[in-house]
């Protein structure tokens, strides 16, 4: 094996050992055994919500263990592949081993990012809200493009999603949308996407084909759990019911089943219209409201810490540009990470941006 390949394998081994130590494999295997026992109980589905949490956590824990074991097997197989290829003088086989080493480095690097998610709520599921901002019709269209981008990203990873509410704009696109990503660490992963996104392109809505800059905002909140002590007094809520609508104001439901909650002390407004039942929509809206109140509490605590450190917070600032004209590029303004294929990015290929964002956030925390 050539010295560069040997040094690379040694470095990959060290990185994987570090990931295995942080993951705590014995603890993970014990958790899988415990969850498997719970999943096998005959009365498991008497409580549907609890059962879904058990089965979801079991599936993800099993997947994490399988992924680590697969990486370990591939890493241990690589020296053998190199040895066989070099013994036979097979240049093609050596090239294949080099390609597998590069792929393995990428896969281990992606998994290493997970170990950087150690914030208080990072392991939670995520609630994401997208809003059109400055830019008129183009901004509404851009907000819908971002909604599709995140839903496609979740689909690529096999993460279930629920779109709780979509407020359609009159001509095209959406005013806002809120959806949940049901996967462990979804919040920690997606929280680096929070901020203002900017799109530059030739507007398809301008009959003079002029270049247009538009903006959309992304908010990410952790799903609330009972231990968070986020209490909502029904007396502090205004509840409005209305008829669900589709694109262009088209009615999609003949009953007033959609629910809008206004939290009077904070002015936070949330809506839900994806369920047929008013009761179900209200329950979903309460989940979203609790998450937004928790996020607000986080922001207040962060603002206090920032004031104590006398530094400004970077949250909510413009963080990524999507340029479709006069050239093709997507660039993160914090990390400097960029790619020249906006179509792939808008189709959900955003892992590179997320990983760069997580590493950037960790560096920021370390430096401060």
N, C-alpha and C positions, 0 to 999 in steps of 0.2 A: 504494500500500500504506500502511495506517495506521501511525503511528510505533511503536506497541506491537508489531505484527507484525514490522516491520522490525528492531526491537531484539532481538526473540526469535529471529529467524532468524540474526542476527549472533552471538548467544550460542550457538545450536545449532551453527553452523559452527565456532566456536572449540572447542567440546567435542568435536565429531567429529574435527577435526584433531588434537586431543590424543590421542584414542583411536587414530587411525591411526598416530600417531608411536610410541605405546607398543607397539602391535601389531607395528610394523616390517613394513609391507606388502611391501617387496622381499624381506625374509628369509622371510616367509610364502609368497610365490609361489615362491621358490627351494626351500623345503621341500616344497611340493606337487609341484613338478617332480621332485625327488629321490624322493619317496615313490611317485609315479606310475611312475617307472622301476623301482623295487623291486617294485611290484605287478605289473608286466608281465613279470617274470622267470619262465621256465617252471618253475623248481624252487622257486617261492615256497612252495608248500604241502607241500614235503618236511618243513618244520618248522611244524606247525600253529599252535603258540603264537606264534611269531615272525610268521607270516603274518597272524594275527588282529590283532596289535599294529599292523602296517604298514597294513592295510586300515582299521582303526578310526581310527588317527591321520590317515590320508588323508581319510577321510570327514569327520572333525571339522574338519580344517584347511581343506578345501574349503568346508565349511559356514560357517566363520568368515569366509573371504574373500568368499563370496557375500553374507553378511549385511552386511558393511561396504560392499561395492559397491552393494548395494540401498539402504542408508541414504544413501549419497552421491548416488545417482540421485534419490531422493525429495526430498532437501534441495535439489538443483539445480533440480528441477521446480517446487518450491513458488512461487518468485517469479513464474514464468510463469503458474501457476494464478491467483495474485492479480491479475496484470496483465490477463489475459483477462477475469476476472470483473468487475473494476472498469471496464474499457473498455466492457463491455456493460451495466454497471449491474445485474448479476444478483445479487440478495441471496442467493439459494439457493446459487449457486456460491461466493460469499464465505464463507458458512457452511460449505460443504464444505471449502474451503481451511483455514478455522480448525480444523475437526475433524481434518484430516490433519496440521496443525501440532501439535495436542495429542497425537495418536497418535505422531507422529515424536519429540516430546520424551520421551514415555514409553519408546519403543524405544531411543533413544540413551542415556537414563538407565540402562536395564537393562544395556546393553552396557558402559557406563562402569564399572559395579560390577565387571565382570570384570577391569578394569585394576587394581583395588585388591587383587586376589589375587596377592600377591607373596611369600608365605611359603615356607619351604623345601620343604614338601610339598604346597602348595596345588594344584599341577597334577595331582596323582595321582587315581586312582580311589578310591572310598570304601568302607569296610566299616562298616556301621551295626548297632549292637546296641540293641534295645529291651527293657527289663525292667519288669515290673509291680512297684510298690513298695507303700506303705501304702494300704489301702483295700479289701483282700479281693477279692471277685468283681468289684466295680466297677473296681478297679485292673487286673485281668487283662483285662477287657473294654476298658478305656481303652487298654492296651498294644496290643491288637489293632486298635483304631481308629487309633492312630498308625502302626502297620505299614502299614495300608491307605493312610493319608494319604501316606506317603512313596513307596510303590509307585505310587500314582496320580500323584504329582508327577513321578516319573521317566517314567512312561508319557506324560504330557502333553508332555514335552520329547523324547520318542523315545530315552531312555536305557535300554539293556538292563540288566536286573537278574537276580541269582541269589539265591534264598533258600537259604542253606546249612543252616539249622537252625531248627525251630520247636518249642518246648516248650509243649504245650497245658496249660492249667489244667483241673482236674477238672470244674468246673461250666460255665464259659464263659470265652472269651478265651484269652490265652496268658500263660505265665510269662515267656517270653523268646523272642526271634527275632533271628537275624543274617542280614543280606543284603548283597550287594555292588551298587554302582552303577557300571557300566562306562562312564565318560565322563571325558574330560579335565576337570580342575578340579572334579570331583565332591567331593573331600575339602575343598578350600578353600571351596566353596559351602556344603556341608552342615555343616561344622565349627561354624558359629555356631548350629546346632540342638542342640548338646550341652548337657545339663543336665537339670533336673527339670521336667517338665510337669505341670500341675495341672488336674483336671477337676471342675467343680461342676455337679451336675444332680440331678433327681429320679431315684433309683435304680430301674431297671426290675427289680431283683432284690429289692426291699424291698416286702413285701405291704402295708405301711402307707404306701407312697409318700412316704417321707421324703427330704429333701435329703441328698446324700452327696458328700463331697469325697474324691477319690482321686488317686493320684500314679503317674507312670511316668517312668523314666529313659531318656535317650537318650545313647549313646556313639558317637562317630565317630572312626574311625582311617584313616590312609592305607594303601593297598595297598603292600606292601613290594616293593622292587626290589633287584636284586643289589648295587647300589652302596651299599645301606644297611648292609651287613655285620651283619645280624641272624642270628646263628648259633644253631641249636638242636641241642643234643647229645641224640641218641636215648636215651642212658643217663639223661637227666634227665626223661624222659617216662614217664608211666604210660598205657598204651593199654587202653581198655575197649571191647569191642564189645557191641552189644545190638540188639534188634529195633526197627525204626522203628515209630512209632505216630502215629495221627492224632488228631483231636479226640475227647475223652471216652475216651481210652485205646484207641481202635479201632486194631487192627493194620493197617498199610498195606504190610507186607512180611513174607514168611514166612521170611526168612533173617536171621541176625545181621549185617546189613550196616552198620548205623549205628555211628559211631566217636566215642568221647569221649577227648580228650587232656587229661591233667593235667600241667602244667609244674611239677615239684616245687619248684624253687628259688623260684618266685614264687607258686605256688598258683593260677595262672590255669587255668581249665577252659574248653575249647571243644568243641563237638559239631558233627557234620555227618551228616545223614541223607537228603539230597535225591537222592543217587545210588543206583543199584542195586548198585553194586560197593563192597565194603569198601575196596578199594585207592583208588578214586576219592574215597570219603568221607574217607579218611585224608589224601589229597593236599589236598583242599579245607580240611580242618580245620587242616592245617599252614599254609596261606595265612592263615587267620584268626588262628591263634596268633602267627605272625610279625608280623602287623599290630598285634595287641594288645601284643606286647612292644615294638614300635617306639613305640606310643602311650604305653606306660609310661615309656620312656626320655624321650620328649618331656615328659611330666608332671614327671618328676624334674628335668629341665633347667629347666623353667618354674618349679618350686618353688624351685630354687636361685636363679634370677634374681629371683624375687619376694622371697626372703629378703634378697638383696643390696640390693634397692631398698626393703626394709622396707614392702612393700605386700602386701595380700592378693590371692589369685587369685580371679577371679570364676567360674572354670570349675566346673561341677558344681552350682552354686546353682540355686534355683528361678528359671526364666527365662520361663515363659509360662503364662497362665491361660486355660482354655477354660470359659466360663460359659454353661450352657444354661438355667439357672433361678436366680433369678427373672427375669433378663433375658438377652438374647442378645449375647455379646461374646467376642472373643478378643483378649487384650492381651499384648504382650511387656513384661515388667517391667523390662528393661534399656533399651530404646529408646523406650518409651512408644507404639510403633506399635500401633494397634488397628483392628479391623474389627467390624462388627455382624452378620456372617453366618457363624456357626460351621459351618453345613452346607457352604458352599463351601470353607472352610479344610480341614475334615476330608475333603473330596473331592480335596485336593491343591493347592488354590489358595493356596500359601504363598510365592510369589515376593516379595511385598511385605515379608513378615517377614524373609526371607533377605537381601534387599537392604538393609533397615534394619539388620540385624544386622552385615553386612559393613562398612557405613559406620560403625556404632558402634564396632566393633572397631578400625578404622583410627584413629578419633578417640582411643580409649583409648590406643593405641600411641603416637600423636603427643604426647598430653598427658604420658605417662610418660617 
